């Protein structure tokens, strides 16, 4: 039996709305029926690309051909639009961050349960190749037992102008990149319990919203995780850095350029001290090359379309949704803890 094609629509036709429209036009099993944006210019842009643009959100939600609505508006209006779409009997993908706080998320989940519809979040960076590469190294214990993971994203242009600079719309880097980096952290740590977290925010280029942050999180599997975002850094830092008890890895960029070093003889004999600055050290002397093996990182291949494929398969009853309500609740609580820790200057214990 041939499967029904899912009718898709996008609300909010800006940067990400365009991304989702393209996915709905290219992924098998889904067809883009149309879009709606509150800004008439964006609707005209859609039409100029041959995409049907509805005159209103109500008109879009009343179209029975639409099974799935993706919400790609600024963060402060996610809740209202998601609940309206669920109430109209649509399945919903919401852009990240799903909501402004966990209370809003609870209302959205309650609506999904009430109307019996799928409601999930576009945590697309779970399919990033750099992330999957580090996850494989972690899962396969390629560095022995990993005790520290550092995940960084740095730019130099401050917060992009527009709603991302304004608190009332859910601006700032914690709610932007933080959502991705911390979702990756929770997903990679799996069942490990988060013990504590300490966070600081920066306001170098913007007084109203955080333009960067550092989070230090400790898990009961022994991993200490640093997640860091900056928007005022003029020298590139590695995307990933991780240390295990028998090796280290550095991944410099999204293309996964980097290397792994594995040791096979931890205790070296007769290491001569080296001159380091104004002193001598044996502790920090370079390793004897014979005790360490270095090789390039092997990139794990991935495809962002997998996200839509999972949603489509779930709607056909053939798969479990990958991005779940429980994961989103945990993530939103974590984001709240980040803001609380930064505000109080305190470690939050869980
Ligand atoms: P954008 O400003 O480019 O686009 C937002 C669009 O929504 C605008 O065209 C605006 O006119 C429209 N809009 C605003 N209020 C609306 C309403 N009430 N009804 C209908 N349309 C409305 O922003 P963007 O970069 O596309 O971000 C949109 C969402 O996508 C945000 O939640 C953002 O965090 C998220 N995002 C996710 C990723 C990712 O990788 N998953 C990347 C970028 C942005």
Boltz pocket constraint, residues with backbone or C-beta under 6 A from the ligand:
constraints:
  - pocket:
      binder: B
      contacts: [[A, 11], [A, 12], [A, 13], [A, 14], [A, 15], [A, 16], [A, 17], [A, 36], [A, 37], [A, 38], [A, 39], [A, 42], [A, 71], [A, 72], [A, 73], [A, 74], [A, 75], [A, 77], [A, 95], [A, 96], [A, 97], [A, 122], [A, 123], [A, 124], [A, 162], [A, 175], [A, 176]]
      max_distance: 6.0
